[in-house]
Structures are given as C-alpha cells and as structure tokens.
Amino acid sequence: MEKMVILGGAKLAGTVHISGAKNSAVAILVAAMMVNGKCHIENVPHVSDIEVLLEIINNMGGKACFTDKSVVEMDCSGLNSCAATYETVAKIRASSYLMGALLGRFGHAQVALPGGCDFGIRPIDLHLKGFSALGATWNVEHGMVELSADHLAGNNVYLDQVSVGATINIMLAASLSEGLTVIDNAAKEPHIVDVANFLNCMGANIKGAGTDVIKINGVKELHGGSFSVIPDQIEAGTFMIAAAATGGDVMIADIIPEHMEALSAKLEEIGVNVDRYDEAIRVWVSCEKLKSTNVKTLPHPGFPTDLQPQMLTLLTLSGGTSIVTENVWDNRFKYVGELNRMGANVSVDGKVATVEGCPYLTGAPVSATDLRAGAALVIAGLVAHGVTEIYNLKYIDRGYEDFEQKLRNLGAQITRRSAETVEESAAHSIG
C-alpha cells in the first residue's frame, strides 16, 4: 500500500499542462471497438482507468496499447467476444459503454454491471430503455446484463432525466443501426461532443451533439482513422481550485477555456482572479480572504459534479457560510468526514452540505473515498498546517496523470511513499 505525503503551506506558481480528458478517452476507446480498422488516438491520459480498459479490449480479442506516452493504437478487426465478466469490468464505471458498443457491432452483449467510485446508486434503466427502443431485448441476472437484437432499427428515445452514460451508450448502438435515431433530452457535456466527433471521423453520421437533441443516422460500418482527445476539464478545474486555495498564481495551459466557464464564474464570485486566453487560463489570488458562496451541481453547462469536492474544500477556507448542493449523485459527500478530520467545519443533510469557513486546516492521516474526493484531499493537504498523509491512492490514480509531478513542478512539497515506511520527521518525509 502507498500513501501520499504532503507538507502544506506552499503557494502554487508556474504553468501546468493539462492531459487528455479521462471521461472522453474511456468512451472513445470503447467506441473504437466498433471500428473495422486501425485507430490512432492521441492525447490519451496514462491513468489506471485507461490501463484497465486496454486490458479488457485485449482480452476480448482486440489489439490496443500505448505506443507513446499519450498515443494509443487500436485494431479491433479481430474482436471475437461479446462478453465482459465481472472480474474484468469491476474496476471502472466506463465499462458500461461496452453494452452499446458490443450491441451495435454484434447485435449481442453480455456485460457485468459496472464498478468505479462508490458515491451513489447508478441505475442503467435509461440505457436499457434506449436499447429497447432500438429493438434489443435485455435481461439482468446474477449481476450480468445480457442484450440481444436480430436487427437494430432507429427510433425516438426520450431520456426521462439527463444522463451522460445513457446518451453515449445509445449513441454508440445507434451508430450501427438502420435508420434515424433521435435522442431527446440528451446530455451536453464536452465529452459527449468528443465521442460524437470521434465516431463521425470513423464514418458515423451524428448531428446535434452538445445540444439536447442528438440525431444519429445509422451506417453499415465504421472505418479506421486518427483522432485527438480533448483536454480534461476536470483536471484543469482541479488545478484552478488548487491555485486558488493556496493563494498562488498558476497558468493552466492546453485547455478549452469555454469548458471552464461554470467554475471560472464561481471562482471570480469568491474573489479569485481568472484571466482567460485562447488555450489557457491564469488563476491568481490577490485578496487576503476569499468570500463564501453557494454552489449547485447540475448537468453541463452547470457546475460539474466532478468538481464539487474540490470546490467545497476551497470554500472551507472562505469567510462566512457556503451551501453546496449535490444534484447529480446521491452520496457524494462521503469525503466530508475526512475533511473535518483536518479541521474543516462541514455538516451534511442529505444532498446539502453547509460549509462554515475556518481560519486554517491541519494535516492529518486521511483516506480518499473516490477519485474526485481524493483530489479534494490533496488540495486540503496543500493548504493545511503540517503534514497530511493520504491513503487509498488507487482512486486518485484512476483519473489524474502525473498528478504529484505536476504539483511538484508548481512548488508543492508532495511525495508518494510506501505506507509501511516509518516516517523520520516531517522534513524527511517530504525530502
């Protein structure tokens, strides 16, 4: 077991380059399983979720590997399996996309219910509703979802609530169906657009991605090609918040600033300076104390749920009372107990957290409860007095590439050590 050790107090300064979007890349790699030919995919983040997905693809008869730090070459012409068992998919949520991809390519799929971070119930009823509308039958038994269709035909699908996963899954299956599929009340996140752009580059016919109505005219086959994944808006947001929390001055480079508008507006509201450039954002702090605010997570273009834990952590250091409302997931405040161990004053009632600003946080041993909660605890450690030790690093490794090195390049005193190592002193722990 490993732990992350942070000596707080350093103001982050410098430039950080953002990797490709993890949420986009996992869906695109699955979409590439539908392609009859070779795919050259650039700007893929080297994180554990991607490694697990490449293993799944190779185990199912495809060929997929990193040929450079951020380049994946894939050829799934020889894909020979429609089944993905629990042992292979339990680690990542994105395995749910295998349902749409395999159903679209083979007309059949057997996929174990997906894993990933535990912050609430993740029903797949909207996914199944979409597959049924396309002509598939399904059965859920013993933790496996079995889908079958002699013929997939386009149809109108209305999603009762906005769902990123269901939107992508239906889009995948519909791309190789016959006729027109219309997804109404579709999700509009940037990685929805990115997946649609990838499929279109491979021969699909998808229009309207990024709006609440997506139209897919099915094609008979997808061909190979090249594509580059968009920058990771959640990684960018994490570094923006870390810069603000530490009172630093950081240029977040290689991003799409328009994707960051919801966060940028909230940061400016509490007193953080945000300068926008063509492909970068500078975040810097000139005031002595940040102001409080209220945050509500919503589907895009609202405030992202994947930045909620990081933003709440920042608000623990603001003056006054802030209210954070989680409108996307049922149980995404599990990390609050760990944050309170560090001196935060946060109370949770259902989907609402009340944050009382405190003078400072103090270092403590804490455990990540999910991917973004882990990032939030890293931010807390960066600003805390003394040493913070963070455990359960497997969550952080799922979605952040070279996280510690990027922070060290900005001046953070952070390292990764064996959890069994006896610490000699705070200074030696970091050195």
Backbone torsions as a table, in degrees:
resi	resn	phi	psi	omega
1	MET	NA	140.9	178.4
2	GLU	-112.8	160.3	173.9
3	LYS	-136.9	155.7	175.5
4	MET	-101.9	131.8	-178.0
5	VAL	-116.6	125.2	-175.5
6	ILE	-127.0	129.0	169.6
7	LEU	-99.8	111.3	-173.0
8	GLY	-75.4	167.9	173.5
9	GLY	116.4	-16.3	-178.2
10	ALA	-81.5	136.3	173.4
11	LYS	-84.8	123.1	-179.2
12	LEU	-69.0	137.4	179.8
13	ALA	-152.0	143.9	178.7
14	GLY	125.8	-155.7	-178.1
15	THR	-122.8	135.4	175.2
16	VAL	-122.4	135.4	179.8
17	HIS	-99.6	127.4	-173.0
18	ILE	-87.5	138.1	-179.8
19	SER	-80.3	177.6	176.4
20	GLY	-67.3	156.4	-174.5
21	ALA	-72.4	118.9	178.8
22	LYS	-61.0	-45.7	-177.5
23	ASN	-63.7	-29.6	177.0
24	SER	-78.8	-45.4	-174.8
25	ALA	-62.1	-40.9	-177.9
26	VAL	-64.1	-36.6	178.7
27	ALA	-72.8	-37.7	-179.4
28	ILE	-67.7	-40.0	177.8
29	LEU	-62.5	-38.9	176.3
30	VAL	-67.5	-41.6	178.5
31	ALA	-60.3	-33.6	179.8
32	ALA	-66.2	-17.2	175.8
33	MET	-68.4	-16.9	179.5
34	MET	-87.5	-8.3	-172.7
35	VAL	-87.2	133.4	175.5
36	ASN	-94.9	82.0	-177.1
37	GLY	153.4	-174.7	-175.7
38	LYS	-91.7	138.8	177.0
39	CYS	-118.6	132.5	176.6
40	HIS	-111.4	108.3	-172.4
41	ILE	-116.2	118.4	-177.6
42	GLU	-101.7	165.3	178.5
43	ASN	61.0	38.8	176.5
44	VAL	-90.7	125.0	-178.9
45	PRO	-70.9	139.2	179.8
46	HIS	-89.8	80.8	-179.2
47	VAL	-125.2	167.8	-172.2
48	SER	-65.8	-33.2	177.4
49	ASP	-58.8	-39.7	179.2
50	ILE	-68.9	-42.9	178.7
51	GLU	-59.0	-44.0	179.0
52	VAL	-62.9	-42.5	-178.5
53	LEU	-65.9	-40.2	176.8
54	LEU	-62.1	-37.5	177.2
55	GLU	-63.3	-42.7	178.2
56	ILE	-60.3	-47.2	-178.6
57	ILE	-60.6	-44.7	-179.9
58	ASN	-66.3	-37.3	178.7
59	ASN	-66.8	-22.2	-179.0
60	MET	-95.0	9.3	175.0
61	GLY	101.5	-3.3	176.3
62	GLY	-84.3	173.5	175.7
63	LYS	-123.9	118.7	-176.6
64	ALA	-151.8	130.6	178.8
65	CYS	-163.1	158.8	171.1
66	PHE	-73.8	129.8	173.4
67	THR	-107.0	-8.8	174.0
68	ASP	-153.2	176.9	-175.2
69	LYS	-54.1	-39.1	-176.1
70	SER	-127.7	21.1	-178.3
71	VAL	-119.4	126.8	176.2
72	VAL	-113.8	129.4	173.1
73	GLU	-104.1	131.8	-178.8
74	MET	-132.1	144.3	171.4
75	ASP	-145.9	105.5	-177.9
76	CYS	-107.6	25.3	176.0
77	SER	-59.9	-32.7	-178.3
78	GLY	-96.8	15.1	178.8
79	LEU	-55.5	126.6	-171.3
80	ASN	-129.1	16.3	-178.3
81	SER	-137.2	142.6	175.0
82	CYS	-108.2	6.4	-172.9
83	ALA	-115.8	134.4	174.4
84	ALA	-129.5	108.5	-173.2
85	THR	-81.8	169.8	-177.1
86	TYR	-58.7	-40.1	-177.5
87	GLU	-58.5	-30.5	-176.7
88	THR	-93.2	-23.9	-172.8
89	VAL	-110.4	-5.7	-172.5
90	ALA	-64.0	-21.6	-172.6
91	LYS	-83.2	-21.0	-172.9
92	ILE	-134.9	142.4	177.7
93	ARG	-68.8	-34.7	-175.1
94	ALA	-63.2	-11.1	177.2
95	SER	-61.4	-19.1	178.1
96	SER	-61.9	-27.2	179.8
97	TYR	-66.1	-17.6	176.6
98	LEU	-60.3	-29.0	-179.9
99	MET	-60.2	-51.8	-178.3
100	GLY	-68.0	-39.5	-177.9
101	ALA	-67.0	-47.5	-178.5
102	LEU	-69.9	-38.5	177.0
103	LEU	-62.2	-42.9	-179.7
104	GLY	-65.7	-39.6	-175.9
105	ARG	-81.3	-43.1	-172.1
106	PHE	-110.0	-14.0	-173.9
107	GLY	76.2	11.6	-178.8
108	HIS	-155.6	146.2	177.6
109	ALA	-156.6	141.7	171.5
110	GLN	-129.7	109.4	-173.8
111	VAL	-133.1	129.6	175.8
112	ALA	-67.1	147.8	176.1
113	LEU	-56.2	134.9	-168.3
114	PRO	-73.0	163.5	177.6
115	GLY	-105.5	-135.0	-177.9
116	GLY	104.7	-162.1	-178.2
117	CYS	-72.1	147.8	-178.3
118	ASP	-101.8	91.4	172.8
119	PHE	-136.8	36.9	173.0
120	GLY	138.3	168.3	-179.8
121	ILE	-70.0	133.5	-179.5
122	ARG	-121.8	80.5	-177.2
123	PRO	-67.8	151.8	177.6
124	ILE	-111.7	20.3	-176.8
125	ASP	-62.1	-36.3	179.5
126	LEU	-70.1	-34.4	174.8
127	HIS	-60.1	-49.8	-177.4
128	LEU	-65.1	-36.1	176.7
129	LYS	-60.0	-43.1	179.4
130	GLY	-66.0	-43.8	179.1
131	PHE	-62.7	-39.8	178.4
132	SER	-62.2	-40.1	179.6
133	ALA	-63.3	-28.0	179.0
134	LEU	-83.8	-4.8	176.5
135	GLY	107.8	8.0	-179.0
136	ALA	-89.6	149.7	168.8
137	THR	-104.2	155.2	-177.0
138	TRP	-145.4	158.1	176.8
139	ASN	-148.5	134.8	177.1
140	VAL	-114.3	116.2	-176.2
141	GLU	-152.7	137.2	179.0
142	HIS	54.6	36.6	177.2
143	GLY	77.3	7.5	-179.7
144	MET	-115.5	141.6	173.2
145	VAL	-103.9	121.6	177.9
146	GLU	-112.0	125.7	-178.9
147	LEU	-121.2	143.6	-179.4
148	SER	-151.0	142.8	177.5
149	ALA	-154.6	125.4	174.1
150	ASP	-71.1	-28.9	-176.2
151	HIS	-155.1	122.8	175.5
152	LEU	-95.1	125.4	-178.7
153	ALA	-126.4	140.9	-179.5
154	GLY	-59.2	154.0	-178.2
155	ASN	-162.0	172.5	173.3
156	ASN	-90.2	131.0	179.8
157	VAL	-125.8	118.6	174.9
158	TYR	-103.8	121.5	178.5
159	LEU	-86.5	122.2	-176.6
160	ASP	-62.1	-28.6	171.8
161	GLN	-142.9	155.8	-177.2
162	VAL	-65.6	127.7	-179.1
163	SER	-139.7	117.8	177.6
164	VAL	-62.7	-49.0	-177.2
165	GLY	-60.7	-45.6	-179.8
166	ALA	-66.2	-39.9	178.9
167	THR	-59.2	-47.7	-179.3
168	ILE	-66.0	-44.3	-177.3
169	ASN	-62.4	-43.8	179.6
170	ILE	-66.8	-39.5	178.5
171	MET	-61.3	-40.1	178.7
172	LEU	-62.5	-53.9	-177.4
173	ALA	-62.7	-40.2	-176.5
174	ALA	-68.9	-24.6	-177.7
175	SER	-61.5	-29.9	179.2
176	LEU	-112.1	20.7	175.2
177	SER	-92.5	178.9	179.7
178	GLU	-103.8	124.6	177.8
179	GLY	97.0	-166.8	-173.0
180	LEU	-98.9	129.4	172.2
181	THR	-113.8	133.5	177.3
182	VAL	-119.8	118.8	176.3
183	ILE	-98.5	115.9	180.0
184	ASP	-103.0	143.7	-173.2
185	ASN	63.4	40.2	-179.8
186	ALA	-74.0	154.5	173.1
187	ALA	-69.4	153.5	-173.7
188	LYS	-123.2	13.3	-177.3
189	GLU	-57.7	153.3	179.3
190	PRO	-54.9	-34.5	-178.8
191	HIS	-76.2	-17.2	169.3
192	ILE	-63.5	-46.6	179.4
193	VAL	-62.9	-40.5	-178.0
194	ASP	-64.7	-42.1	178.4
195	VAL	-64.5	-42.0	178.0
196	ALA	-62.7	-41.1	178.6
197	ASN	-63.8	-40.3	177.0
198	PHE	-60.6	-50.3	-179.0
199	LEU	-59.8	-41.0	178.4
200	ASN	-63.5	-37.1	176.9
201	CYS	-64.2	-25.3	-179.6
202	MET	-96.1	8.3	173.8
203	GLY	110.5	-0.2	178.1
204	ALA	-74.0	170.5	-179.9
205	ASN	-130.8	87.7	-175.7
206	ILE	-123.2	130.8	178.5
207	LYS	-129.8	147.6	174.2
208	GLY	93.9	0.5	178.2
209	ALA	-60.4	133.9	-174.0
210	GLY	100.3	-8.8	172.1
211	THR	-114.2	177.6	-178.6
212	ASP	-86.3	3.0	174.6
213	VAL	-129.2	116.6	179.0
214	ILE	-113.3	132.2	-180.0
215	LYS	-115.5	127.3	-178.8
216	ILE	-122.1	115.8	170.8
217	ASN	-93.0	115.6	-175.6
218	GLY	-64.1	147.6	176.7
219	VAL	-122.7	164.5	-176.8
220	LYS	-79.1	-29.1	-174.0
221	GLU	-156.6	149.5	173.4
222	LEU	-108.3	138.6	-179.2
223	HIS	-105.9	167.6	-179.1
224	GLY	-74.1	172.1	-179.9
225	GLY	169.5	-171.4	-178.2
226	SER	-117.0	151.2	-178.4
227	PHE	-158.7	152.1	176.4
228	SER	-123.3	129.3	-177.4
229	VAL	-73.3	144.0	178.2
230	ILE	-67.5	161.5	176.0
231	PRO	-65.5	156.0	-176.1
232	ASP	-84.5	107.2	-178.8
233	GLN	-66.6	-28.1	-178.8
234	ILE	-77.4	-39.5	173.9
235	GLU	-62.7	-43.7	178.3
236	ALA	-59.0	-45.0	179.5
237	GLY	-64.0	-37.1	178.5
238	THR	-61.5	-43.3	179.0
239	PHE	-72.0	-32.6	175.0
240	MET	-61.3	-45.0	-179.5
241	ILE	-69.3	-39.0	178.1
242	ALA	-62.1	-40.5	177.5
243	ALA	-61.7	-43.8	180.0
244	ALA	-66.1	-43.0	-176.8
245	ALA	-63.0	-38.1	-177.1
246	THR	-86.9	0.6	-177.3
247	GLY	67.6	31.3	-172.1
248	GLY	-93.9	-163.2	-179.7
249	ASP	-147.3	101.3	-171.9
250	VAL	-129.8	135.4	171.5
251	MET	-95.9	117.4	179.2
252	ILE	-96.7	108.4	-169.2
253	ALA	-106.0	163.0	178.8
254	ASP	63.4	49.2	-180.0
255	ILE	-130.6	175.4	172.2
256	ILE	-110.4	99.8	-173.6
257	PRO	-54.9	-31.7	-180.0
258	GLU	-61.8	-28.0	178.6
259	HIS	-71.0	-15.0	-173.1
260	MET	-103.0	10.2	-170.9
261	GLU	-61.5	-42.0	-178.7
262	ALA	-61.2	-44.3	178.5
263	LEU	-70.0	-45.0	-178.8
264	SER	-56.2	-42.6	-179.5
265	ALA	-63.1	-41.1	179.7
266	LYS	-68.4	-39.7	178.5
267	LEU	-63.0	-43.1	178.3
268	GLU	-64.3	-34.7	-179.8
269	GLU	-62.3	-32.6	-177.6
270	ILE	-96.3	3.5	173.5
271	GLY	109.3	7.8	178.8
272	VAL	-87.6	140.9	176.7
273	ASN	-86.3	129.3	-179.5
274	VAL	-129.1	111.6	177.7
275	ASP	-105.1	127.1	-176.0
276	ARG	-101.6	137.0	175.9
277	TYR	-125.8	-176.9	-175.9
278	ASP	-61.6	-45.9	-178.1
279	GLU	-132.7	30.0	-178.4
280	ALA	-158.2	161.6	173.9
281	ILE	-136.0	132.5	173.6
282	ARG	-100.6	128.4	177.9
283	VAL	-117.0	123.8	-179.4
284	TRP	-148.8	154.1	-173.9
285	VAL	-120.8	128.9	178.5
286	SER	-118.8	-14.8	-179.3
287	CYS	-89.2	157.5	-178.7
288	GLU	-77.2	-34.3	-177.0
289	LYS	-137.4	129.0	177.0
290	LEU	-76.0	153.3	179.6
291	LYS	-90.0	160.9	176.5
292	SER	-82.5	165.8	176.9
293	THR	-161.6	175.4	174.8
294	ASN	-112.7	139.8	-178.5
295	VAL	-129.0	132.6	174.1
296	LYS	-125.0	122.9	177.3
297	THR	-77.5	141.0	-178.5
298	LEU	-149.1	159.8	172.4
299	PRO	-58.0	157.0	179.0
300	HIS	-54.7	135.7	13.3
301	PRO	-93.1	22.0	177.2
302	GLY	-75.4	-175.0	-177.7
303	PHE	-69.4	126.8	-172.9
304	PRO	-69.2	135.3	175.4
305	THR	-61.0	-29.5	-178.5
306	ASP	-73.6	-5.8	173.5
307	LEU	-110.9	2.9	-178.4
308	GLN	-63.0	-48.0	-178.9
309	PRO	-63.1	-38.4	-180.0
310	GLN	-66.4	-42.6	-179.1
311	MET	-66.9	-40.9	178.0
312	LEU	-60.9	-40.0	177.9
313	THR	-60.0	-43.5	176.9
314	LEU	-60.1	-39.9	-176.9
315	LEU	-70.3	-18.7	175.9
316	THR	-64.7	-19.7	-177.9
317	LEU	-100.6	4.1	-178.4
318	SER	-88.3	168.1	176.2
319	GLY	-87.9	133.6	178.0
320	GLY	93.8	-163.0	-175.1
321	THR	-109.9	131.0	175.7
322	SER	-116.5	148.0	176.8
323	ILE	-117.0	125.6	178.1
324	VAL	-116.3	121.0	-178.3
325	THR	-112.5	124.1	179.7
326	GLU	-97.6	108.5	-176.5
327	ASN	-103.0	2.7	-175.6
328	VAL	-107.0	-50.5	-178.1
329	TRP	-112.8	154.8	-174.0
330	ASP	-78.7	-31.1	-168.0
331	ASN	-138.8	55.8	-174.5
332	ARG	-100.3	16.2	176.7
333	PHE	-108.9	20.4	-178.2
334	LYS	-62.2	-25.4	-177.7
335	TYR	-76.6	-13.3	-173.0
336	VAL	-60.0	-37.0	177.9
337	GLY	-59.9	-38.8	177.6
338	GLU	-66.9	-40.1	179.5
339	LEU	-65.4	-39.5	178.3
340	ASN	-66.1	-27.4	175.2
341	ARG	-62.1	-23.2	-179.3
342	MET	-94.2	7.9	176.2
343	GLY	103.8	0.8	176.9
344	ALA	-69.7	159.3	178.9
345	ASN	-124.1	82.9	-176.1
346	VAL	-125.0	129.2	175.1
347	SER	-118.0	144.4	-175.2
348	VAL	-121.3	133.0	174.3
349	ASP	-131.4	97.8	-177.9
350	GLY	65.9	-117.7	-178.1
351	LYS	-98.0	13.2	-177.4
352	VAL	-122.7	128.8	175.9
353	ALA	-113.7	132.8	175.8
354	THR	-103.7	122.4	-174.2
355	VAL	-112.2	114.0	174.5
356	GLU	-94.4	120.1	-179.4
357	GLY	-58.6	139.8	-179.2
358	CYS	-123.8	157.6	-177.3
359	PRO	-63.1	-37.7	-177.5
360	TYR	-164.4	163.1	171.8
361	LEU	-105.4	159.0	178.1
362	THR	-123.2	144.8	-179.7
363	GLY	-62.3	145.6	-179.5
364	ALA	-162.0	160.1	171.4
365	PRO	-75.0	126.4	-178.0
366	VAL	-138.9	163.9	-179.3
367	SER	-125.9	134.1	175.0
368	ALA	-68.5	135.2	179.0
369	THR	-101.4	-17.1	173.4
370	ASP	-164.4	-179.9	-173.7
371	LEU	-57.8	-57.7	-174.8
372	ARG	-74.2	-30.0	173.5
373	ALA	-63.4	-37.1	176.7
374	GLY	-61.2	-42.7	177.4
375	ALA	-63.5	-38.0	178.8
376	ALA	-63.2	-40.4	179.0
377	LEU	-67.9	-32.9	174.5
378	VAL	-62.3	-44.9	178.1
379	ILE	-60.9	-42.1	177.6
380	ALA	-60.5	-41.7	178.9
381	GLY	-64.5	-33.9	-179.6
382	LEU	-65.2	-29.8	-176.5
383	VAL	-103.3	-9.7	-174.4
384	ALA	-73.6	152.9	171.5
385	HIS	-76.7	125.0	177.7
386	GLY	92.3	-159.2	-172.9
387	VAL	-102.6	134.5	174.9
388	THR	-114.6	135.1	175.2
389	GLU	-115.6	124.8	-177.2
390	ILE	-113.3	127.8	-179.6
391	TYR	-109.0	175.4	-176.6
392	ASN	62.5	47.7	-176.8
393	LEU	-68.5	-12.5	178.9
394	LYS	-57.3	-31.5	178.9
395	TYR	-68.5	-46.8	-179.4
396	ILE	-62.2	-39.6	-178.2
397	ASP	-66.2	-16.9	179.9
398	ARG	-66.7	-29.0	-169.3
399	GLY	-136.5	0.1	-179.1
400	TYR	-124.4	122.8	-179.3
401	GLU	-89.5	127.7	176.7
402	ASP	52.4	40.9	-172.6
403	PHE	-59.1	-51.6	-177.3
404	GLU	-64.1	-41.5	-178.2
405	GLN	-64.8	-41.6	178.5
406	LYS	-62.3	-39.5	178.0
407	LEU	-68.7	-41.2	177.6
408	ARG	-61.1	-37.9	178.6
409	ASN	-63.0	-21.9	178.5
410	LEU	-94.4	0.6	176.5
411	GLY	106.6	0.6	179.7
412	ALA	-69.9	146.6	174.9
413	GLN	-100.4	92.6	-171.5
414	ILE	-144.5	139.5	177.7
415	THR	-149.7	167.0	178.0
416	ARG	-116.6	132.6	-176.8
417	ARG	-137.6	162.5	172.3
418	SER	-65.9	135.8	-179.2
419	ALA	-66.9	-17.3	179.8
420	GLU	-85.0	-10.6	-178.3
421	THR	-66.7	132.8	175.3
422	VAL	-81.6	125.5	-177.8
423	GLU	-77.2	133.4	179.2
424	GLU	-83.7	-43.7	177.0
425	SER	-166.8	167.8	-179.4
426	ALA	-59.6	-43.2	-178.0
427	ALA	-65.7	-42.6	-179.5
428	HIS	-69.9	-29.0	-179.9
429	SER	-63.7	-32.8	-176.5
430	ILE	-91.0	-29.1	-166.9
431	GLY	-59.3	NA	NA
